[in-house]
Amino acid sequence: MSAAKNAYFRQLEKLVDETIFVGSGIDDLQEEIHKNILSFDVNPALARECSVSDFLRYIDLIVSNRRKQIKTKQGRKMKFFLWFDKSIGKISFNLISNENTVLPFDKPVVASEMVEIFAEFLEFSKGGNLESAAQSEVTTEKISVYSQVI
């Protein structure tokens, strides 16, 4: 692993230990959305060095940490979800109470696997073509989202 790639993932590790907000139910949805959203991007040179599996390992750390934090809240379940926001060229992820049956997007959601989402993210990031990705986001009616209950 190159020094630049090592430094990049060390920097991302700061997001792993972020404290999450666990609401008491549906009424706390907006606060959960606002307090639990995180995102990251990667520059074209590093995208060429990274693989989907690099990001999957990183997200496993995030989910494990969130699971530990949620365990301290007796009986609570949260929905972890992740998507590639083409309009800003970033991977974003969030947590909301599992009682919320609909993910908070203004477009219809298509269930996707993380592998597909990260493959698209890396392909986009290698080219660095934010303008055309933003345009495709505008014309696309659905957003690909991975979700799991933790």
N, CA and C atoms as a LAMMPS dump frame, in Angstrom:
ITEM: TIMESTEP
0
ITEM: NUMBER OF ATOMS
450
ITEM: BOX BOUNDS ff ff ff
-5.0000000000000000e+02 5.0000000000000000e+02
-5.0000000000000000e+02 5.0000000000000000e+02
-5.0000000000000000e+02 5.0000000000000000e+02
ITEM: ATOMS id mol type element x y z
1 1 1 N 0.844 -1.177 0
2 1 2 C 0 0 0
3 1 3 C 0.886 1.235 0
4 2 1 N 0.57 2.18 -0.876
5 2 2 C 1.384 3.388 -0.966
6 2 3 C 1.209 4.246 0.286
7 3 1 N 2.163 5.124 0.504
8 3 2 C 2.096 6.03 1.655
9 3 3 C 0.869 6.933 1.549
10 4 1 N 0.546 7.383 0.341
11 4 2 C -0.62 8.265 0.154
12 4 3 C -1.919 7.526 0.474
13 5 1 N -2.022 6.29 0.033
14 5 2 C -3.228 5.498 0.304
15 5 3 C -3.341 5.211 1.802
16 6 1 N -2.225 4.876 2.443
17 6 2 C -2.2 4.666 3.888
18 6 3 C -2.676 5.907 4.634
19 7 1 N -2.157 7.058 4.245
20 7 2 C -2.516 8.324 4.889
21 7 3 C -4.009 8.631 4.687
22 8 1 N -4.525 8.349 3.495
23 8 2 C -5.926 8.588 3.188
24 8 3 C -6.828 7.766 4.12
25 9 1 N -6.573 6.478 4.245
26 9 2 C -7.421 5.641 5.098
27 9 3 C -7.216 5.946 6.575
28 10 1 N -6.027 6.374 6.981
29 10 2 C -5.823 6.818 8.367
30 10 3 C -6.685 8.049 8.637
31 11 1 N -6.744 8.955 7.676
32 11 2 C -7.575 10.151 7.815
33 11 3 C -9.056 9.765 7.925
34 12 1 N -9.485 8.82 7.109
35 12 2 C -10.884 8.369 7.16
36 12 3 C -11.227 7.684 8.478
37 13 1 N -10.245 7.083 9.134
38 13 2 C -10.494 6.394 10.397
39 13 3 C -11.079 7.319 11.454
40 14 1 N -10.878 8.629 11.302
41 14 2 C -11.461 9.583 12.248
42 14 3 C -12.985 9.496 12.251
43 15 1 N -13.566 9.112 11.127
44 15 2 C -15.023 8.99 11.038
45 15 3 C -15.548 7.75 11.757
46 16 1 N -14.687 6.756 11.931
47 16 2 C -15.118 5.495 12.543
48 16 3 C -15.652 5.732 13.949
49 17 1 N -14.976 6.536 14.727
50 17 2 C -15.327 6.718 16.131
51 17 3 C -16.266 7.887 16.401
52 18 1 N -16.829 8.477 15.365
53 18 2 C -17.789 9.566 15.561
54 18 3 C -18.93 9.08 16.443
55 19 1 N -19.328 9.912 17.396
56 19 2 C -20.459 9.577 18.26
57 19 3 C -21.749 9.774 17.478
58 20 1 N -22.643 8.802 17.613
59 20 2 C -23.916 8.891 16.894
60 20 3 C -25.025 9.369 17.832
61 21 1 N -26.078 9.887 17.23
62 21 2 C -27.278 10.266 17.969
63 21 3 C -28.304 9.157 17.767
64 22 1 N -28.796 8.607 18.86
65 22 2 C -29.833 7.575 18.801
66 22 3 C -31.09 8.183 19.398
67 23 1 N -32.055 8.432 18.528
68 23 2 C -33.311 9.018 18.978
69 23 3 C -34.166 7.994 19.696
70 24 1 N -35.303 8.461 20.156
71 24 2 C -36.208 7.556 20.872
72 24 3 C -37.318 7.023 19.972
73 25 1 N -37.305 7.409 18.705
74 25 2 C -38.319 6.894 17.787
75 25 3 C -38.487 7.78 16.57
76 26 1 N -39.615 7.608 15.912
77 26 2 C -39.903 8.289 14.65
78 26 3 C -39.829 9.806 14.778
79 27 1 N -40.22 10.337 15.908
80 27 2 C -40.241 11.792 16.076
81 27 3 C -38.856 12.422 16.017
82 28 1 N -37.814 11.621 16.181
83 28 2 C -36.45 12.148 16.165
84 28 3 C -35.765 11.995 14.806
85 29 1 N -36.523 11.665 13.772
86 29 2 C -35.95 11.394 12.452
87 29 3 C -35.073 12.534 11.95
88 30 1 N -35.565 13.748 11.96
89 30 2 C -34.792 14.865 11.411
90 30 3 C -33.488 15.096 12.184
91 31 1 N -33.532 14.935 13.491
92 31 2 C -32.32 15.099 14.293
93 31 3 C -31.319 13.983 13.999
94 32 1 N -31.805 12.753 13.839
95 32 2 C -30.92 11.639 13.479
96 32 3 C -30.274 11.887 12.119
97 33 1 N -31.058 12.305 11.147
98 33 2 C -30.521 12.582 9.809
99 33 3 C -29.424 13.635 9.895
100 34 1 N -29.719 14.709 10.59
101 34 2 C -28.776 15.83 10.683
102 34 3 C -27.491 15.475 11.443
103 35 1 N -27.625 14.755 12.54
104 35 2 C -26.462 14.482 13.399
105 35 3 C -25.645 13.271 12.972
106 36 1 N -26.224 12.36 12.195
107 36 2 C -25.532 11.108 11.89
108 36 3 C -24.972 11.011 10.471
109 37 1 N -25.19 12.01 9.65
110 37 2 C -24.705 11.92 8.267
111 37 3 C -23.205 12.205 8.209
112 38 1 N -22.511 11.386 7.451
113 38 2 C -21.088 11.582 7.183
114 38 3 C -20.843 11.267 5.715
115 39 1 N -19.796 11.867 5.158
116 39 2 C -19.472 11.585 3.761
117 39 3 C -17.976 11.748 3.532
118 40 1 N -17.522 11.174 2.42
119 40 2 C -16.12 11.3 2.037
120 40 3 C -15.997 11.153 0.528
121 41 1 N -14.88 11.646 0.023
122 41 2 C -14.571 11.48 -1.394
123 41 3 C -13.127 11.008 -1.518
124 42 1 N -12.684 10.854 -2.734
125 42 2 C -11.303 10.435 -2.987
126 42 3 C -10.853 11.11 -4.273
127 43 1 N -9.602 11.546 -4.295
128 43 2 C -9.114 12.208 -5.506
129 43 3 C -8.788 11.176 -6.589
130 44 1 N -8.687 11.61 -7.843
131 44 2 C -8.471 10.659 -8.947
132 44 3 C -7.231 9.77 -8.785
133 45 1 N -6.13 10.337 -8.313
134 45 2 C -4.902 9.536 -8.181
135 45 3 C -5.094 8.414 -7.159
136 46 1 N -5.692 8.734 -6.022
137 46 2 C -5.926 7.698 -5.007
138 46 3 C -7.003 6.713 -5.446
139 47 1 N -7.986 7.187 -6.179
140 47 2 C -9.03 6.279 -6.669
141 47 3 C -8.427 5.189 -7.543
142 48 1 N -7.39 5.533 -8.287
143 48 2 C -6.736 4.537 -9.137
144 48 3 C -5.988 3.494 -8.315
145 49 1 N -5.583 3.841 -7.095
146 49 2 C -4.884 2.905 -6.212
147 49 3 C -5.829 2.065 -5.356
148 50 1 N -7.026 2.566 -5.142
149 50 2 C -7.977 1.916 -4.232
150 50 3 C -8.826 0.884 -4.957
151 51 1 N -9.315 -0.051 -4.171
152 51 2 C -10.232 -1.066 -4.698
153 51 3 C -11.535 -1.008 -3.905
154 52 1 N -12.542 -1.625 -4.459
155 52 2 C -13.817 -1.721 -3.752
156 52 3 C -13.598 -2.385 -2.392
157 53 1 N -12.786 -3.425 -2.338
158 53 2 C -12.564 -4.13 -1.073
159 53 3 C -11.919 -3.234 -0.017
160 54 1 N -11.092 -2.265 -0.42
161 54 2 C -10.533 -1.307 0.545
162 54 3 C -11.658 -0.567 1.266
163 55 1 N -12.641 -0.119 0.503
164 55 2 C -13.74 0.632 1.092
165 55 3 C -14.697 -0.265 1.869
166 56 1 N -14.877 -1.492 1.423
167 56 2 C -15.731 -2.422 2.163
168 56 3 C -15.153 -2.7 3.55
169 57 1 N -13.823 -2.877 3.625
170 57 2 C -13.175 -3.082 4.924
171 57 3 C -13.38 -1.86 5.823
172 58 1 N -13.262 -0.691 5.24
173 58 2 C -13.439 0.544 5.997
174 58 3 C -14.883 0.659 6.52
175 59 1 N -15.854 0.386 5.677
176 59 2 C -17.257 0.48 6.09
177 59 3 C -17.576 -0.575 7.147
178 60 1 N -16.944 -1.736 7.093
179 60 2 C -17.117 -2.736 8.153
180 60 3 C -16.724 -2.159 9.512
181 61 1 N -15.652 -1.378 9.551
182 61 2 C -15.233 -0.726 10.796
183 61 3 C -16.298 0.257 11.282
184 62 1 N -16.843 1.021 10.354
185 62 2 C -17.891 1.997 10.685
186 62 3 C -19.108 1.271 11.278
187 63 1 N -19.582 0.243 10.584
188 63 2 C -20.78 -0.482 11.028
189 63 3 C -20.528 -1.145 12.385
190 64 1 N -19.363 -1.732 12.585
191 64 2 C -19.035 -2.36 13.877
192 64 3 C -19.071 -1.338 15.002
193 65 1 N -18.497 -0.17 14.749
194 65 2 C -18.507 0.883 15.762
195 65 3 C -19.932 1.34 16.06
196 66 1 N -20.731 1.529 15.014
197 66 2 C -22.116 1.979 15.219
198 66 3 C -22.913 0.924 15.979
199 67 1 N -22.675 -0.333 15.661
200 67 2 C -23.369 -1.427 16.359
201 67 3 C -23.036 -1.385 17.856
202 68 1 N -21.766 -1.166 18.185
203 68 2 C -21.363 -1.084 19.605
204 68 3 C -22.053 0.086 20.297
205 69 1 N -22.12 1.221 19.617
206 69 2 C -22.772 2.382 20.218
207 69 3 C -24.265 2.136 20.432
208 70 1 N -24.9 1.474 19.491
209 70 2 C -26.337 1.213 19.582
210 70 3 C -26.637 0.213 20.69
211 71 1 N -25.727 -0.749 20.929
212 71 2 C -25.941 -1.758 21.974
213 71 3 C -26.143 -1.124 23.344
214 72 1 N -25.601 0.058 23.551
215 72 2 C -25.758 0.721 24.843
216 72 3 C -27.174 1.253 25.037
217 73 1 N -27.959 1.258 23.988
218 73 2 C -29.362 1.716 24.045
219 73 3 C -30.257 0.491 24.004
220 74 1 N -30.699 0.044 25.154
221 74 2 C -31.471 -1.194 25.247
222 74 3 C -32.638 -1.221 24.256
223 75 1 N -32.642 -2.281 23.454
224 75 2 C -33.764 -2.523 22.566
225 75 3 C -33.829 -1.666 21.309
226 76 1 N -32.903 -0.784 21.096
227 76 2 C -32.954 0.095 19.92
228 76 3 C -32.327 -0.606 18.731
229 77 1 N -32.904 -0.391 17.59
230 77 2 C -32.347 -0.839 16.311
231 77 3 C -32.284 0.384 15.416
232 78 1 N -31.227 0.451 14.628
233 78 2 C -31.049 1.575 13.715
234 78 3 C -30.839 1.03 12.31
235 79 1 N -31.176 1.845 11.344
236 79 2 C -30.99 1.496 9.941
237 79 3 C -29.783 2.279 9.419
238 80 1 N -28.744 1.547 9.029
239 80 2 C -27.56 2.132 8.409
240 80 3 C -27.809 2.145 6.907
241 81 1 N -27.564 3.284 6.257
242 81 2 C -27.695 3.317 4.811
243 81 3 C -26.583 4.138 4.183
244 82 1 N -26.223 3.74 2.975
245 82 2 C -25.063 4.284 2.277
246 82 3 C -25.426 4.478 0.813
247 83 1 N -24.957 5.585 0.237
248 83 2 C -25.211 5.864 -1.173
249 83 3 C -24.09 6.714 -1.746
250 84 1 N -23.992 6.715 -3.061
251 84 2 C -23.051 7.574 -3.766
252 84 3 C -23.831 8.785 -4.255
253 85 1 N -23.509 9.942 -3.696
254 85 2 C -24.171 11.189 -4.086
255 85 3 C -23.417 11.773 -5.271
256 86 1 N -23.909 11.496 -6.453
257 86 2 C -23.23 11.927 -7.677
258 86 3 C -23.163 13.444 -7.803
259 87 1 N -24.12 14.131 -7.212
260 87 2 C -24.14 15.585 -7.349
261 87 3 C -22.953 16.25 -6.664
262 88 1 N -22.374 15.583 -5.659
263 88 2 C -21.195 16.139 -4.978
264 88 3 C -19.983 15.219 -5.077
265 89 1 N -20.15 14.063 -5.704
266 89 2 C -19.039 13.14 -5.902
267 89 3 C -18.555 12.467 -4.627
268 90 1 N -19.471 12.226 -3.688
269 90 2 C -19.07 11.656 -2.4
270 90 3 C -19.927 10.448 -2.03
271 91 1 N -19.309 9.561 -1.262
272 91 2 C -20.051 8.507 -0.58
273 91 3 C -20.612 9.137 0.684
274 92 1 N -21.877 8.917 0.92
275 92 2 C -22.513 9.401 2.147
276 92 3 C -23.138 8.216 2.863
277 93 1 N -23.209 8.324 4.189
278 93 2 C -23.883 7.29 4.96
279 93 3 C -24.525 7.926 6.177
280 94 1 N -25.53 7.231 6.705
281 94 2 C -26.312 7.786 7.791
282 94 3 C -26.942 6.662 8.597
283 95 1 N -27.52 7.024 9.721
284 95 2 C -28.254 6.11 10.593
285 95 3 C -29.556 6.77 11.009
286 96 1 N -30.645 6.023 10.915
287 96 2 C -31.922 6.488 11.439
288 96 3 C -32.561 5.332 12.209
289 97 1 N -33.5 5.666 13.08
290 97 2 C -34.213 4.631 13.832
291 97 3 C -34.896 3.674 12.872
292 98 1 N -34.866 2.411 13.199
293 98 2 C -35.443 1.39 12.334
294 98 3 C -36.96 1.526 12.197
295 99 1 N -37.607 2.219 13.119
296 99 2 C -39.057 2.418 13.022
297 99 3 C -39.445 3.223 11.775
298 100 1 N -38.506 3.975 11.255
299 100 2 C -38.763 4.735 10.029
300 100 3 C -38.721 3.767 8.867
301 101 1 N -39.849 3.563 8.24
302 101 2 C -39.955 2.545 7.189
303 101 3 C -39.477 3.04 5.832
304 102 1 N -39.359 4.346 5.665
305 102 2 C -38.937 4.918 4.383
306 102 3 C -37.644 5.693 4.598
307 103 1 N -36.681 5.449 3.708
308 103 2 C -35.433 6.208 3.787
309 103 3 C -35.689 7.65 3.342
310 104 1 N -34.994 8.6 3.952
311 104 2 C -35.289 10.021 3.72
312 104 3 C -34.663 10.597 2.442
313 105 1 N -35.168 10.154 1.3
314 105 2 C -34.702 10.67 0.016
315 105 3 C -35.882 11.268 -0.726
316 106 1 N -35.599 12.264 -1.548
317 106 2 C -36.669 12.877 -2.332
318 106 3 C -36.867 12.191 -3.683
319 107 1 N -36.14 11.115 -3.92
320 107 2 C -36.277 10.312 -5.131
321 107 3 C -36.554 8.873 -4.724
322 108 1 N -37.162 8.101 -5.608
323 108 2 C -37.331 6.68 -5.304
324 108 3 C -35.972 6.002 -5.096
325 109 1 N -35.965 5.013 -4.234
326 109 2 C -34.735 4.31 -3.862
327 109 3 C -34.738 2.916 -4.484
328 110 1 N -33.574 2.52 -4.991
329 110 2 C -33.36 1.167 -5.493
330 110 3 C -32.368 0.501 -4.546
331 111 1 N -32.738 -0.651 -4.017
332 111 2 C -31.838 -1.387 -3.127
333 111 3 C -30.635 -1.87 -3.936
334 112 1 N -29.444 -1.594 -3.422
335 112 2 C -28.203 -1.975 -4.094
336 112 3 C -27.236 -2.562 -3.09
337 113 1 N -26.251 -3.243 -3.608
338 113 2 C -25.18 -3.77 -2.769
339 113 3 C -24.058 -2.738 -2.689
340 114 1 N -23.32 -2.763 -1.579
341 114 2 C -22.212 -1.82 -1.427
342 114 3 C -21.178 -1.976 -2.532
343 115 1 N -20.953 -3.188 -2.979
344 115 2 C -19.97 -3.434 -4.041
345 115 3 C -20.308 -2.582 -5.269
346 116 1 N -21.563 -2.579 -5.662
347 116 2 C -21.987 -1.801 -6.833
348 116 3 C -21.824 -0.307 -6.603
349 117 1 N -22.203 0.155 -5.418
350 117 2 C -22.114 1.582 -5.1
351 117 3 C -20.662 2.036 -5.103
352 118 1 N -19.772 1.266 -4.466
353 118 2 C -18.362 1.657 -4.434
354 118 3 C -17.703 1.537 -5.808
355 119 1 N -18.115 0.575 -6.604
356 119 2 C -17.563 0.466 -7.963
357 119 3 C -17.912 1.714 -8.763
358 120 1 N -19.145 2.179 -8.647
359 120 2 C -19.553 3.398 -9.352
360 120 3 C -18.801 4.614 -8.818
361 121 1 N -18.656 4.698 -7.503
362 121 2 C -17.922 5.789 -6.864
363 121 3 C -16.472 5.846 -7.35
364 122 1 N -15.81 4.695 -7.372
365 122 2 C -14.412 4.662 -7.814
366 122 3 C -14.288 5.009 -9.294
367 123 1 N -15.175 4.499 -10.107
368 123 2 C -15.13 4.806 -11.539
369 123 3 C -15.312 6.305 -11.761
370 124 1 N -16.267 6.891 -11.079
371 124 2 C -16.48 8.337 -11.147
372 124 3 C -15.235 9.09 -10.675
373 125 1 N -14.704 8.673 -9.524
374 125 2 C -13.579 9.388 -8.907
375 125 3 C -12.316 9.318 -9.754
376 126 1 N -12.117 8.235 -10.457
377 126 2 C -10.938 8.117 -11.325
378 126 3 C -10.975 9.144 -12.449
379 127 1 N -12.17 9.417 -12.942
380 127 2 C -12.311 10.375 -14.038
381 127 3 C -12.471 11.798 -13.568
382 128 1 N -12.954 11.957 -12.346
383 128 2 C -13.127 13.293 -11.801
384 128 3 C -14.131 14.14 -12.565
385 129 1 N -15.123 13.507 -13.196
386 129 2 C -16.067 14.238 -14.025
387 129 3 C -17.331 14.556 -13.239
388 130 1 N -17.247 15.535 -12.346
389 130 2 C -18.351 15.915 -11.485
390 130 3 C -19.525 16.478 -12.273
391 131 1 N -19.25 17.256 -13.307
392 131 2 C -20.32 17.915 -14.053
393 131 3 C -21.262 16.913 -14.717
394 132 1 N -20.72 15.908 -15.412
395 132 2 C -21.59 14.943 -16.076
396 132 3 C -22.296 14.049 -15.065
397 133 1 N -21.648 13.753 -13.941
398 133 2 C -22.3 12.95 -12.908
399 133 3 C -23.464 13.722 -12.299
400 134 1 N -23.265 15.002 -12.052
401 134 2 C -24.345 15.823 -11.503
402 134 3 C -25.509 15.879 -12.481
403 135 1 N -25.223 15.982 -13.761
404 135 2 C -26.277 16.003 -14.768
405 135 3 C -27.025 14.669 -14.797
406 136 1 N -26.306 13.556 -14.694
407 136 2 C -26.987 12.256 -14.702
408 136 3 C -27.827 12.084 -13.444
409 137 1 N -27.385 12.652 -12.333
410 137 2 C -28.159 12.594 -11.092
411 137 3 C -29.489 13.317 -11.279
412 138 1 N -29.454 14.437 -11.982
413 138 2 C -30.659 15.221 -12.205
414 138 3 C -31.649 14.438 -13.062
415 139 1 N -31.153 13.726 -14.058
416 139 2 C -32.042 13.018 -14.971
417 139 3 C -32.413 11.62 -14.474
418 140 1 N -31.671 11.094 -13.516
419 140 2 C -31.977 9.764 -12.978
420 140 3 C -33.129 9.881 -11.985
421 141 1 N -34.073 8.989 -12.101
422 141 2 C -35.23 9.065 -11.226
423 141 3 C -35.06 8.286 -9.939
424 142 1 N -34.066 7.417 -9.87
425 142 2 C -33.887 6.582 -8.69
426 142 3 C -32.465 6.738 -8.154
427 143 1 N -32.321 6.497 -6.866
428 143 2 C -31.008 6.555 -6.24
429 143 3 C -30.699 5.167 -5.666
430 144 1 N -29.497 4.672 -5.933
431 144 2 C -29.069 3.36 -5.442
432 144 3 C -28.592 3.498 -4.005
433 145 1 N -29.179 2.703 -3.13
434 145 2 C -28.884 2.795 -1.697
435 145 3 C -28.716 1.402 -1.107
436 146 1 N -27.665 1.259 -0.307
437 146 2 C -27.478 0.04 0.484
438 146 3 C -28.013 0.339 1.88
439 147 1 N -28.741 -0.604 2.463
440 147 2 C -29.182 -0.407 3.854
441 147 3 C -29.177 -1.738 4.605
442 148 1 N -28.962 -1.629 5.898
443 148 2 C -29.035 -2.783 6.79
444 148 3 C -29.427 -2.318 8.176
445 149 1 N -30.115 -3.163 8.894
446 149 2 C -30.508 -2.869 10.262
447 149 3 C -29.379 -3.325 11.177
448 150 1 N -28.982 -2.441 12.074
449 150 2 C -27.924 -2.794 13.034
450 150 3 C -28.39 -2.498 14.447
